[in-house]
C-alpha cells in the first residue's frame, strides 16, 4: 500500500522523530550469509524524503559503500548491489548533514537476494 509504505511486513522506515532529530546518523544493518559460490545480487526499493540539501543515505556491504542517495525521490526507486560468498553485513546509513534542521524519512522495501552460481 503506497499510502503507508512503512507498515509492510518486510519494510524498514527511518522515521522523523524529536528523539532522533539531533543524531548525526541512524543505521539499519541486515546480516546475510551467502552460500552460493558466485555470491549474489541484493535488491531493494527505496523511497526518499531526506532533509535537503545535505542529508544522505549510504548503502554499504561489509563497510564498502556501494550506493549513495543525495536527493528525494518521487516514488520508490529500484536498486541493487553485489554480495560476496560467505557472511556479510548490508548497512543502510542515514546521515544528517550540518545544514538541515529536520531529519528526513527513508522507506526501504522489497528486499530480495538472487544467488549467482
C-alpha positions in Angstrom: 0.0 0.0 0.0 1.7 3.2 -1.2 -0.1 5.4 1.4 1.7 3.8 4.3 4.7 2.1 2.8 6.4 1.7 6.2 3.7 -0.6 7.5 4.5 -3.6 5.2 5.6 -6.9 6.6 9.1 -6.6 5.1 9.7 -2.9 5.2 12.0 -0.6 7.2 11.5 3.0 7.9 13.8 5.7 9.2 11.2 8.0 10.9 11.3 11.7 11.7 11.1 11.9 15.4 12.2 14.5 18.0 14.2 11.9 19.9 16.5 11.3 16.9 16.5 14.7 15.3 19.8 15.6 16.9 21.6 12.4 16.0 24.2 12.5 13.2 23.2 9.2 11.7 20.9 6.1 12.0 21.8 2.6 10.8 19.9 -0.4 9.7 22.1 -3.5 9.5 21.0 -6.7 7.7 23.3 -9.6 8.3 23.3 -12.1 5.4 25.1 -15.3 4.7 25.6 -16.2 1.0 26.1 -19.9 0.4 26.3 -19.6 -3.4 29.8 -20.0 -4.7 29.4 -17.0 -7.0 28.0 -14.7 -4.4 24.8 -12.9 -5.3 22.8 -9.8 -6.0 20.9 -8.0 -3.2 18.0 -5.9 -4.4 15.8 -3.4 -2.7 13.4 -0.5 -3.3 13.9 2.9 -1.6 11.6 5.9 -1.2 13.5 9.1 -0.1 12.2 12.2 1.7 15.5 13.3 3.0 16.5 16.6 4.6 17.8 18.6 1.8 20.4 19.9 0.9 23.0 17.9 2.9 21.5 14.7 4.3 22.2 11.4 2.5 21.5 7.7 2.6 24.6 5.5 2.1 24.4 1.7 1.4 27.3 -0.4 2.4 28.3 -4.1 2.0 30.9 -5.1 4.5 31.9 -1.5 5.1 32.3 -0.7 1.4 30.0 2.0 0.1 28.1 0.7 -3.0 25.5 3.4 -3.4 24.7 6.9 -2.1 21.4 8.9 -2.3 21.6 12.7 -2.0 18.1 13.8 -3.1 14.4 13.0 -2.7 12.6 10.5 -5.0 9.1 10.9 -6.4 8.3 7.3 -5.6 10.1 4.0 -5.0 13.4 3.6 -6.8 14.8 0.1 -7.5 18.4 -0.6 -6.7 20.9 -3.5 -6.3 24.4 -4.3 -5.2 26.7 -7.3 -5.3 27.3 -9.6 -2.3 30.3 -11.9 -2.0 30.1 -15.5 -0.8 30.1 -16.1 3.0 28.9 -13.9 5.8 28.2 -10.2 5.0 26.6 -7.2 6.6 24.4 -4.9 4.5 24.1 -1.5 6.1 21.8 1.4 5.2 23.1 4.6 6.9 21.1 7.8 7.1 23.5 10.7 7.7 22.2 14.0 8.9 24.0 16.9 7.3 25.1 20.0 9.2 22.8 22.4 7.3 19.4 20.7 7.8 17.1 21.2 10.7 14.8 18.3 10.1 15.6 14.6 10.0 14.2 13.2 6.7 12.5 9.9 6.1 13.5 6.9 4.1 11.4 3.8 3.4 13.2 0.5 2.4 11.1 -2.2 0.9 11.1 -5.4 -1.2 14.4 -6.8 0.0 15.4 -9.7 -2.3 18.5 -11.8 -2.8 19.4 -13.6 -6.0 22.3 -16.1 -5.8 24.8 -16.4 -8.6 26.0 -19.9 -9.2 
